[in-house]
């Protein structure tokens, strides 16, 4: 049996850092996006319920595949086992989002 790959994907979304686990990560078919599929969450049958994981699980419920903008991705790691998915605040951290494009397509820029 072929080994099952698990990826930890860390990315920024609306000022928060998301950490999710998935079985499939690729460049996908949309230019400038990372395709993440087969998201993995902890078992709901456990006695201890983690509110942070519940929040991210409800946000991604019903999602088969997600496309994350390439400039939002902080890191992608292949890991041996799944950890806890979570959403955390950026406050006080050293993580910053790349600046958004200043010029829109077709805009010649300043002074042109």
ABEGO torsion letter per residue (X at the ends): XBBBBBBBBBBBBGGBBBBBBBABBBAEABBGBBBBBGBBBBBAABABBBAAAAAAAAAABGBABBBBBAAABABBBBBABBBBBBBBBABGBABBBBBBBABBBGBAEBGX
